Amino acid sequence: MIDIKSVIKVITIILAILDIFFILPIIVGIYYHETIFRFLLYELFLIILTVSILYKLREHKIALKIKGAIVVTNLTWIMLGVIGAIPYMLYTSVDFSSGFFEAISGFTTTGATVFSNIEIIPRMVLFFRSMTHWLGGMGIIILGVGLLSFINPTGSITLFKAESTGITMDKFAPKIKDTALMLWGIYIFLTIIDTICLHQFGMDWFDAINHAFSTISTGGFSTKNDSLGHFTYSSAIIWTTTIFMVISGINFLAHLRLIRNDLSGYRSEEVKYYLIIFLVLSVVLSISHTVSSDMSITQSFTHSFFTIASIMTTTGFATVDYGTWGHFAVAIIFIAMLIGGNTGSTAGGVKVIRYIVVIKNLLSEIKRVLHPNAVVSIFIDGKNIKSSLITSVFGFFTLYIFTTIIVMVYLYARGLDEMSSISTALATVGNIGPGFVKTGPVENYGFFLWYDKIVLSFAMIIGRLECYTVFLLLSKLFWKKF
């Protein structure tokens, strides 16, 4: 049985953490002399709601097992969409479905937007928008884990497993709360360094902070209508963002190990193949674009490396409309959409490690056919991979493809062309943001009807939680016995 009171209390504690962060946009509004009254009232309402629930459940001890953690995780993401929608409704002309879509896109670090003119939005709302990326990047649940483990050391690990992305999430420290807090430490450090670099190369502090939030979280929200294209006057800004996107697509545990002078994380097969794929796709796209356009070699390499980094890490920034680069270039970018970053990173998508597992498993099956009596095992980083893990990977691929096809068919049935339907399905389920044609890098999602936005919002949630966590709720076995 699921302990309903524990579920409500955990979600409320996460809401309490959000209440603290929601004060920051108000401070930004005060600094820029904007009207904060409505946001302030909303923040007070959330605080009163949070305090009331926690006071009511003050005597209840949290007893959260894996089944309850999965319910908490799913409900939390719906809660994020609901409470995140209100600021947009208060300060822009969007309805609830558009606000919900924008909030989910922010917290899932997808970066798809319903706004056609970003620059007219109040700065405190723009900051709030980027902040949803930053909180969602490392995982709003993991933030809660770092604090919840002080209350319930056993239950917190179940939340960590339900939220973390990839095949496995190894603990860096003996206690899960220490791992979560150390992850946030390196996350904050990278954000600060990126902010300083962007400011040094020409951005004002507001733009630098917002773009650092979006870069390190691999989200993609910008404060400018033409995204990073607004800053193409500075190649240093473009290359800085490219580098930090690539860094953010690497397993954050590898960054943590670096603190202890341990480079083993960067020597893993996943990181090696991730960097190889990035470099190969970037170079091929650069050469292709140099040949087929009037851009200089330097410009082609700058925009091509940036584009591959943005798409492959599922950030979704854009400097130019790469959809007009020709069929070969679009094909290369399309491949980048299918890859994703590393497990344990802020990037979405399939993840490189899963492709490694699938390819090695296929090669081993070929060996078994050629040598029926041979004992063939799959090794990654010198460790034997269990058959249960291989089954889980193939199960993920099945669910991921199934979800993408369902969304694609839905969009095509709604009247979108083939390329828009396919790319939009991949862009939402893969948490990438921009697709091609109608949802391309210079377009937005504002033309969709309210129910389309709800469907795409749930597609983003399914992608962010990597399918299993959501689809488990549809299983009869889950509700009978776990």
N, C-alpha and C positions, 0 to 999 in steps of 0.2 A: 504493500500500500504506500501511496505517496503522502508524505506529511505536508498537508496543505499549508499549515501555519509556518512551517520551515521555508516552504517555497515563497510565500508572501514576505516573510522576514528577510530572506536573502535578497529578493528583488528590491525591497525597500531600502536595504543597506546600500545596494548599488545605486539606487536613486539618490540616496543621501550623498554619495560621492559625487554624483552629477550635480547636485545642488551647489556644492562647493565650487565646481568648475564654472557653473552658470553665472557666478558672480563676476567672472572675468570680462565677459562681453559688456556688462553694465559699466565696469570701470573704463573700458574702451569708449563707450558712449559718453561718459562724463568727460573724458579727456578731449574728445572731439566735439563737445557741446551739442550732442544729439539728444533727442527726446527719449528718455529712458523710462518714463513713468509706466508704460504698459509692460515693458520687460521686467521692471522692478515688482510690479503687482503679481506677475506670473511667477517670479522667483519666490516671492513671499507665500503664494499659494502652494507651491511645491514643497517649501520648507515646512509649512503647517501640516500638509498632508503626510510628509515623511515622519515628522515628530509624532503626530497622532497615531500612526500605525505602529511605530516602534515603541511608543509608550504602551499601547494596547497589548503588544506582544513581548513586553519587557521580561516577563517571567518565563517565556517559552525558550527552551534550549534547542538550538538548531541541530536537527538530525537528518543530514542530507546524504543519501546514497546516490549511486550513479543514475538510477532511474529518475530521482527527483532533480538531479543536476541537469539532466537532459531537458526536463520540463522547464526548469529555471532558465536555461540558456535560450530556449525558443521563445518563452514569454518575455524575456529581457529584451530581445531584439524587436519584438512587437512594441514593447513599452518605449524603446528608444525612438521608434518611428512616430509614435503618438505624441510623446512629450517634445520631441524634436521638431514636429510639424508646427507647433503653436507660434514660435517666434517668427516664422515666415508668414504665417497668417496675420500676425499682429502688425507687421511692418511692410508687407508687400500685398499685392492684389491676388495672390494665389489662393485656391481652395484647399480643403483638407487633403485630398488625394495628391495634389502637387506638393504640398508641404510634407506629407508622409513620404513621398518618393524622394524628395530632396534630403530629408533627414536620414532615410535608410541608405541612400546613395553616399551620404557623408559618413555615417558610422561604419558601413561596410567597406569604406574606402574605394567605392566604385568610381565616383567622380562624374557620373552622368548628371546633367542638370536640366531643369525645366525652364531656366531663365535665359532669355535672349539678350538682355542688357544687364550685365552684372554690375556695372559701374554706377548705376543709379541707386543701388541698394545701400542703406546706411552701413557705415563701417563696423558698427558693433554687430550687425547681423552677418556681415562678411567674415568677421572674426569668429563669430559663433559657428558659421558654416565650416571654416577651416579647422576649428577646434574639434568639431565632430569627427573629422578625418583623424586628427591626432590622437583622440581618445580611442577611436575604433581601430587604429593601426595596430597597436600592440594587443588590443583586445580589451574591451571594457570589462569583460569578465575577469581577465587576468589581473587587472587593477584591483578588482574586488577580492580576488584570491589572496593578494598580498596582505590585505587587511582582515579578510574573513578568517584566515588561518590562525590569527590570534584568538579568535572566538571558537573556531571549530577545526582543529588541525586535520581531522580525518576527512571531513566533508569537503574541504577546500581542494584536495587533490582531484576529486571527481569533477569539480568545475573546471579545473585546469585542463584535464583531459578532454572534456566536452568542447572547450573553446579552442584549444591549440590546433594549429593547422599542420598538415603533412602526415607522414606515416607514423612517426613516433616523436615524442617530445621528451628528450632526456632531461633529467634534473641536473643542474649544474652544482647546486648546493644540497646538503643533506635534507634541509627542510624546504618544502615547496614554496613557502612564503618568501624565503630568502632568494630562491631562483626568480620568482616573479618580481620582487623588488629590485634585484640586480638587473633584470631585463629592462625595467623602467629606467634605471640609472643610466645605462648605456644609450637608451632611447632618447632621454633628455639631453645627454651629452652631445649626441650627433645632431640633435635639433639646434642646440646652441651654436655649435661650430658652423653648421650650414647657414644659420641666420647671420652670423658675423661675416662669413664669406660673401653672401649675397649682398649685404650692406656695403661691404668694402668695394664690390664691383659695380655699384651704381644704384641699387634699389634703396628706397627709403625704408625706415625701420618697420613700418606697418606692412608693406609688401614683402619685405624679407622674412618677417615672422610668419606671415600667412603662407608663403610659398615653402618655407622650411617645414611647417606643419604638414603641408600636402605632399612634400617630397619624401620626408622620412617615413611617413605613413603609407607611401605609395598610393596616394589618394587621387590627386589631380585637380582639385578645385583651385581656381585662380581668382585673383581680385580684378583681372582684366578680361574684357570681352574676347580678345584674341589670344588669351592664355599667355604662354611664354613668348609667343610671337611679338608681344608688345616690347620685349626686352632684347630683340635681336640686334640692337645697336651695340650690345656688349656680348661678344663671343665668350667672355669669361663667365658670365652668368649662365649661359647655355651649357658650357662644359662643366661648371660646378654642379649644376642641377643633374646633368647626366651622370657624373661620378657618384653623387649621393643617392641617386635612384638605384644605380647598380649595387652600391654598398647596402642599401636597405633591402635589396632583393636577396641578400645572403643571410643564411641562418644566423640569428642574433646570438646564439650560444657560441658561435665561432668568434664573434666580436668579444664576448665575455672572456673566452679563453685567452684572448690576446692580452688581456689585463695581467694575466699570470705568465706572460711570455710563452704561451703555448700556441703554436701555429698549426696544431693538428686539425683544427676546425676548417682552416682554409685549404688543407691538403686533402680533404674528403673528395670522393668521386663526384658527389653532387655539385660542389662548388667548382671543381675543375671543368666539368661538362657545361655547367651554367655559364662560366666565363668563355669557354670555347664557342658555345652556340651563339652567345652575344656578339663576340668578335667576328665570327664568320658571317652571321646575318648582317651585321653593321657594315662590314667591308664590301660584301656583295651588293648591298643596297646603295652604298656610296658610289661604287664603280658604275652601277646601273644608272644612277641619277646623274652622275657626271657626264655620261655618254649621251643620255636622252634629254638633257636640259641645258640651258645657257648659264647655269650656276658655275662658279669656279670650283676647283677641286676642294679648296678649304671649306667653302660654304656647303658643298655636297656632303663632305665628311661630317661637318658639324651637325647639320640637320638630320642626317641619316643615323649617326650614332645616337643622337638625342631621341629620335623617333623609335628606334629599336629598344633602347633602354626604357622609354616610357611605356611602350606596348608590352614588352616582355615582362616587365616588373608589375604590370597592370596599373601603372600610375595614371596614364591617360592625358598627360600634358601634350600640348602641340605647339610647334613653332610655325608650321606651314600646313597647308591643306595637302597632306600626303595622298589623299584619295585621287588627286589629279596627276600623279606621277607615272601613270601607265600601268598596264596589266601585270608586268613582271614585278614591278615594285610593290604593287598591292598584294601579289602572291607572297612575296617575302615578308611583308608586314603581317599578312594573314597567318603565316607560320609562327611568327612571334606571338600572336594572340593565343596560339594553342599551347605554348610552352609554359609560361608562368615562372615564378621565382623558386627559391629554395624553401624546403620545409623549415618552420620556425622563423620565417621572415615575415615582414608585413605585406609581402606580395600575395596576390591571389592566384587564380589559375590552377592548372593541373598539378604543377610542381615537377621540377626536373627529376627528382628521385624516383618518381613513379614511372617515368619513361625508362629510366635505367633498369628498374626491376622488370618491367614488361619486356624490354629488349633482351635482357639477360635470360629471362625465362623462356622466351621464344628460341634463343640460341641453344639453350639446354635441351629443349624439346627436339630440336634438329639433331643434336648429338645422340639423344636417346633412340631416335629412329635409325640413325646410322650405326649405332653401337647398342643394341638392345640389352646387353648384359652389363653395361657400364653403369656405375653409380655416379650420377651427375648432381652436383650441388651448386647453388648460387651463392656467390660471395660478393659482398659490398663492403669496401674498406676493410677487407680481411675477415669479416664476420659472416658466418653462415646464416642465410636468410631462411626463416621458418616458412613452411608451406602455408600456414595460417595467414601470415603476413602477405604472401603472394596472392592468396585468395581474396584478402581484403582489398588489395590494390586493384585487382580485376573487377571486384564488386564496385569499387569507387568509379572506375572507368564506365562501367555499365550504367550506374546511376547518373553520372555526369553527362554522358551522351544522351541518355533517356530524357533528362531534364532539359538539355539544350534543344533536343528535337521537339519536345512538347512546346517549348516557348517559341521556337522557330515556326512550327506549324500554326500556332495560335496567331502569330504576327502576320504570317502569309494569308491566313484566312481573314484577317482584319483588313487586308488590302495593301500591305507593304510588298514591294518588289522582292525578288529572290535574294539579292545581295544585302538589302537592308534587313530582311528577316533573319538571314543566317548570321550576319555580323552583329546585329543587335542582340540576338540570343546569346552569342558567345561573349559579347561585351558585358551583359548583365550577369549571366551565370558565372563568368570568369572574373567579375568585378573589375573590368578594364575601363569601362566608361564609354569612350567614343567607338563607334563602329564605322560603317561606310555608307555612302549615299545619304539617306535621310537622317541618319544619326552620326554622320561623319564629324571630323574634328572641328569644323566651322559651323556645325548645326547643333541642335539641342533636342530634348525630349518633350518640349512643351506642347507639341502638336497632338500628342496622344490623348485619348479620352480618359476620363477619371478611372474607369475600370481597367484600362490598359496599364495605367501607372501602378495600380494596386498589384496586378499580375506581375509586372516587371519588378516591383519592390520585393515581392516574395521570391522571385527568381534570384535577386541579389542576396537575399538572406540565405537561401538554399546554397548558393555558391560560397558565401562567406563561412557557413558552417559545414561546408564540404559534404553535403548531401546526407550522409548517414544520420547525423544528429536530428535532421528534420524528418527524414523518411521513417525513422524508427517510430515516430508518433503514429504512423499509419498502419503499424503492425498490430494485429490482435494479440500476438504473443507479448508485446510490450505492456499492454494494459492488463493482461492476465497474470503474467509472471515474468520477472526479469532476472 
